[in-house]
Amino acid sequence: MFNYFILKNKYIKAKNHFEMNEITHKNKIKKINFLFTV
């Protein structure tokens, strides 16, 4: 049972980290597109 909580925590952290990377990646693309359109 204890291991389950550790795994769940690791999964949530990994998921949040991945989502943060996705957001920053999309923002980079938007910035690049903005630079090309201007």
PDB file of N, CA, C and O in Angstrom:
ATOM      1  N   MET A   1       0.835  -1.198   0.000  1.00  0.00           N
ATOM      2  CA  MET A   1       0.000   0.000   0.000  1.00  0.00           C
ATOM      3  C   MET A   1       0.879   1.260   0.000  1.00  0.00           C
ATOM      4  O   MET A   1       0.614   2.224  -0.718  1.00  0.00           O
ATOM      5  N   PHE A   2       1.920   1.220   0.819  1.00  0.00           N
ATOM      6  CA  PHE A   2       2.840   2.358   0.901  1.00  0.00           C
ATOM      7  C   PHE A   2       3.512   2.615  -0.453  1.00  0.00           C
ATOM      8  O   PHE A   2       3.647   3.759  -0.885  1.00  0.00           O
ATOM      9  N   ASN A   3       3.928   1.530  -1.108  1.00  0.00           N
ATOM     10  CA  ASN A   3       4.568   1.656  -2.425  1.00  0.00           C
ATOM     11  C   ASN A   3       3.635   2.292  -3.447  1.00  0.00           C
ATOM     12  O   ASN A   3       4.070   3.034  -4.328  1.00  0.00           O
ATOM     13  N   TYR A   4       2.348   1.990  -3.317  1.00  0.00           N
ATOM     14  CA  TYR A   4       1.366   2.551  -4.239  1.00  0.00           C
ATOM     15  C   TYR A   4       1.356   4.077  -4.158  1.00  0.00           C
ATOM     16  O   TYR A   4       1.291   4.763  -5.178  1.00  0.00           O
ATOM     17  N   PHE A   5       1.420   4.599  -2.929  1.00  0.00           N
ATOM     18  CA  PHE A   5       1.409   6.059  -2.769  1.00  0.00           C
ATOM     19  C   PHE A   5       2.680   6.694  -3.332  1.00  0.00           C
ATOM     20  O   PHE A   5       2.633   7.767  -3.932  1.00  0.00           O
ATOM     21  N   ILE A   6       3.811   6.025  -3.135  1.00  0.00           N
ATOM     22  CA  ILE A   6       5.073   6.534  -3.688  1.00  0.00           C
ATOM     23  C   ILE A   6       4.994   6.572  -5.211  1.00  0.00           C
ATOM     24  O   ILE A   6       5.373   7.563  -5.835  1.00  0.00           O
ATOM     25  N   LEU A   7       4.505   5.496  -5.798  1.00  0.00           N
ATOM     26  CA  LEU A   7       4.377   5.440  -7.259  1.00  0.00           C
ATOM     27  C   LEU A   7       3.408   6.500  -7.762  1.00  0.00           C
ATOM     28  O   LEU A   7       3.656   7.143  -8.782  1.00  0.00           O
ATOM     29  N   LYS A   8       2.301   6.680  -7.043  1.00  0.00           N
ATOM     30  CA  LYS A   8       1.307   7.669  -7.445  1.00  0.00           C
ATOM     31  C   LYS A   8       1.911   9.068  -7.411  1.00  0.00           C
ATOM     32  O   LYS A   8       1.687   9.872  -8.316  1.00  0.00           O
ATOM     33  N   ASN A   9       2.681   9.353  -6.354  1.00  0.00           N
ATOM     34  CA  ASN A   9       3.355  10.652  -6.239  1.00  0.00           C
ATOM     35  C   ASN A   9       4.325  10.875  -7.391  1.00  0.00           C
ATOM     36  O   ASN A   9       4.350  11.946  -7.997  1.00  0.00           O
ATOM     37  N   LYS A  10       5.121   9.855  -7.687  1.00  0.00           N
ATOM     38  CA  LYS A  10       6.091   9.954  -8.783  1.00  0.00           C
ATOM     39  C   LYS A  10       5.369  10.175 -10.105  1.00  0.00           C
ATOM     40  O   LYS A  10       5.815  10.968 -10.934  1.00  0.00           O
ATOM     41  N   TYR A  11       4.264   9.483 -10.302  1.00  0.00           N
ATOM     42  CA  TYR A  11       3.490   9.623 -11.537  1.00  0.00           C
ATOM     43  C   TYR A  11       2.944  11.039 -11.674  1.00  0.00           C
ATOM     44  O   TYR A  11       3.023  11.645 -12.742  1.00  0.00           O
ATOM     45  N   ILE A  12       2.383  11.566 -10.567  1.00  0.00           N
ATOM     46  CA  ILE A  12       1.825  12.922 -10.599  1.00  0.00           C
ATOM     47  C   ILE A  12       2.925  13.949 -10.894  1.00  0.00           C
ATOM     48  O   ILE A  12       2.731  14.863 -11.695  1.00  0.00           O
ATOM     49  N   LYS A  13       4.084  13.788 -10.237  1.00  0.00           N
ATOM     50  CA  LYS A  13       5.202  14.706 -10.473  1.00  0.00           C
ATOM     51  C   LYS A  13       5.660  14.645 -11.920  1.00  0.00           C
ATOM     52  O   LYS A  13       5.895  15.677 -12.549  1.00  0.00           O
ATOM     53  N   ALA A  14       5.785  13.438 -12.445  1.00  0.00           N
ATOM     54  CA  ALA A  14       6.219  13.262 -13.833  1.00  0.00           C
ATOM     55  C   ALA A  14       5.208  13.872 -14.796  1.00  0.00           C
ATOM     56  O   ALA A  14       5.576  14.513 -15.780  1.00  0.00           O
ATOM     57  N   LYS A  15       3.921  13.662 -14.495  1.00  0.00           N
ATOM     58  CA  LYS A  15       2.853  14.191 -15.334  1.00  0.00           C
ATOM     59  C   LYS A  15       2.880  15.721 -15.331  1.00  0.00           C
ATOM     60  O   LYS A  15       2.775  16.352 -16.382  1.00  0.00           O
ATOM     61  N   ASN A  16       3.022  16.305 -14.150  1.00  0.00           N
ATOM     62  CA  ASN A  16       3.085  17.767 -14.035  1.00  0.00           C
ATOM     63  C   ASN A  16       4.298  18.314 -14.770  1.00  0.00           C
ATOM     64  O   ASN A  16       4.211  19.339 -15.446  1.00  0.00           O
ATOM     65  N   HIS A  17       5.420  17.635 -14.637  1.00  0.00           N
ATOM     66  CA  HIS A  17       6.652  18.047 -15.302  1.00  0.00           C
ATOM     67  C   HIS A  17       6.460  18.012 -16.818  1.00  0.00           C
ATOM     68  O   HIS A  17       6.868  18.933 -17.525  1.00  0.00           O
ATOM     69  N   PHE A  18       5.838  16.948 -17.303  1.00  0.00           N
ATOM     70  CA  PHE A  18       5.590  16.805 -18.734  1.00  0.00           C
ATOM     71  C   PHE A  18       4.670  17.920 -19.234  1.00  0.00           C
ATOM     72  O   PHE A  18       4.908  18.511 -20.287  1.00  0.00           O
ATOM     73  N   GLU A  19       3.608  18.201 -18.457  1.00  0.00           N
ATOM     74  CA  GLU A  19       2.670  19.253 -18.851  1.00  0.00           C
ATOM     75  C   GLU A  19       3.354  20.614 -18.876  1.00  0.00           C
ATOM     76  O   GLU A  19       3.093  21.421 -19.769  1.00  0.00           O
ATOM     77  N   MET A  20       4.223  20.877 -17.910  1.00  0.00           N
ATOM     78  CA  MET A  20       4.975  22.134 -17.886  1.00  0.00           C
ATOM     79  C   MET A  20       5.846  22.240 -19.131  1.00  0.00           C
ATOM     80  O   MET A  20       5.910  23.297 -19.758  1.00  0.00           O
ATOM     81  N   ASN A  21       6.517  21.149 -19.492  1.00  0.00           N
ATOM     82  CA  ASN A  21       7.357  21.143 -20.695  1.00  0.00           C
ATOM     83  C   ASN A  21       6.525  21.391 -21.942  1.00  0.00           C
ATOM     84  O   ASN A  21       6.948  22.117 -22.842  1.00  0.00           O
ATOM     85  N   GLU A  22       5.342  20.791 -21.998  1.00  0.00           N
ATOM     86  CA  GLU A  22       4.448  20.995 -23.135  1.00  0.00           C
ATOM     87  C   GLU A  22       4.069  22.465 -23.257  1.00  0.00           C
ATOM     88  O   GLU A  22       4.072  23.027 -24.352  1.00  0.00           O
ATOM     89  N   ILE A  23       3.741  23.086 -22.122  1.00  0.00           N
ATOM     90  CA  ILE A  23       3.334  24.497 -22.121  1.00  0.00           C
ATOM     91  C   ILE A  23       4.487  25.384 -22.597  1.00  0.00           C
ATOM     92  O   ILE A  23       4.288  26.253 -23.446  1.00  0.00           O
ATOM     93  N   THR A  24       5.685  25.169 -22.058  1.00  0.00           N
ATOM     94  CA  THR A  24       6.822  26.002 -22.459  1.00  0.00           C
ATOM     95  C   THR A  24       7.162  25.770 -23.927  1.00  0.00           C
ATOM     96  O   THR A  24       7.544  26.704 -24.633  1.00  0.00           O
ATOM     97  N   HIS A  25       7.025  24.530 -24.387  1.00  0.00           N
ATOM     98  CA  HIS A  25       7.304  24.202 -25.781  1.00  0.00           C
ATOM     99  C   HIS A  25       6.334  24.942 -26.700  1.00  0.00           C
ATOM    100  O   HIS A  25       6.745  25.503 -27.716  1.00  0.00           O
ATOM    101  N   LYS A  26       5.051  24.944 -26.345  1.00  0.00           N
ATOM    102  CA  LYS A  26       4.045  25.651 -27.145  1.00  0.00           C
ATOM    103  C   LYS A  26       4.315  27.152 -27.154  1.00  0.00           C
ATOM    104  O   LYS A  26       4.146  27.809 -28.182  1.00  0.00           O
ATOM    105  N   ASN A  27       4.734  27.698 -26.008  1.00  0.00           N
ATOM    106  CA  ASN A  27       5.045  29.122 -25.935  1.00  0.00           C
ATOM    107  C   ASN A  27       6.232  29.473 -26.821  1.00  0.00           C
ATOM    108  O   ASN A  27       6.248  30.527 -27.457  1.00  0.00           O
ATOM    109  N   LYS A  28       7.232  28.584 -26.861  1.00  0.00           N
ATOM    110  CA  LYS A  28       8.393  28.804 -27.736  1.00  0.00           C
ATOM    111  C   LYS A  28       7.959  28.842 -29.190  1.00  0.00           C
ATOM    112  O   LYS A  28       8.410  29.691 -29.959  1.00  0.00           O
ATOM    113  N   ILE A  29       7.080  27.919 -29.564  1.00  0.00           N
ATOM    114  CA  ILE A  29       6.593  27.865 -30.942  1.00  0.00           C
ATOM    115  C   ILE A  29       5.832  29.154 -31.271  1.00  0.00           C
ATOM    116  O   ILE A  29       6.000  29.726 -32.348  1.00  0.00           O
ATOM    117  N   LYS A  30       4.993  29.603 -30.330  1.00  0.00           N
ATOM    118  CA  LYS A  30       4.241  30.850 -30.538  1.00  0.00           C
ATOM    119  C   LYS A  30       5.189  32.025 -30.730  1.00  0.00           C
ATOM    120  O   LYS A  30       4.976  32.863 -31.606  1.00  0.00           O
ATOM    121  N   LYS A  31       6.236  32.088 -29.912  1.00  0.00           N
ATOM    122  CA  LYS A  31       7.215  33.181 -30.025  1.00  0.00           C
ATOM    123  C   LYS A  31       7.907  33.144 -31.374  1.00  0.00           C
ATOM    124  O   LYS A  31       8.096  34.182 -32.007  1.00  0.00           O
ATOM    125  N   ILE A  32       8.284  31.958 -31.815  1.00  0.00           N
ATOM    126  CA  ILE A  32       8.969  31.809 -33.103  1.00  0.00           C
ATOM    127  C   ILE A  32       8.029  32.227 -34.235  1.00  0.00           C
ATOM    128  O   ILE A  32       8.429  32.962 -35.138  1.00  0.00           O
ATOM    129  N   ASN A  33       6.786  31.760 -34.186  1.00  0.00           N
ATOM    130  CA  ASN A  33       5.804  32.133 -35.204  1.00  0.00           C
ATOM    131  C   ASN A  33       5.587  33.635 -35.213  1.00  0.00           C
ATOM    132  O   ASN A  33       5.464  34.242 -36.277  1.00  0.00           O
ATOM    133  N   PHE A  34       5.539  34.235 -34.041  1.00  0.00           N
ATOM    134  CA  PHE A  34       5.356  35.680 -33.917  1.00  0.00           C
ATOM    135  C   PHE A  34       6.520  36.410 -34.581  1.00  0.00           C
ATOM    136  O   PHE A  34       6.321  37.392 -35.295  1.00  0.00           O
ATOM    137  N   LEU A  35       7.737  35.922 -34.338  1.00  0.00           N
ATOM    138  CA  LEU A  35       8.917  36.550 -34.932  1.00  0.00           C
ATOM    139  C   LEU A  35       8.873  36.469 -36.452  1.00  0.00           C
ATOM    140  O   LEU A  35       9.261  37.414 -37.140  1.00  0.00           O
ATOM    141  N   PHE A  36       8.404  35.346 -36.974  1.00  0.00           N
ATOM    142  CA  PHE A  36       8.353  35.192 -38.431  1.00  0.00           C
ATOM    143  C   PHE A  36       7.242  36.027 -39.062  1.00  0.00           C
ATOM    144  O   PHE A  36       7.380  36.505 -40.188  1.00  0.00           O
ATOM    145  N   THR A  37       6.137  36.201 -38.331  1.00  0.00           N
ATOM    146  CA  THR A  37       5.024  36.949 -38.926  1.00  0.00           C
ATOM    147  C   THR A  37       5.263  38.448 -38.887  1.00  0.00           C
ATOM    148  O   THR A  37       4.724  39.181 -39.716  1.00  0.00           O
ATOM    149  N   VAL A  38       6.065  38.915 -37.936  1.00  0.00           N
ATOM    150  CA  VAL A  38       6.318  40.370 -37.812  1.00  0.00           C
ATOM    151  C   VAL A  38       7.353  40.825 -38.832  1.00  0.00           C
ATOM    152  O   VAL A  38       7.693  42.007 -38.880  1.00  0.00           O
TER     153      VAL A  38
END
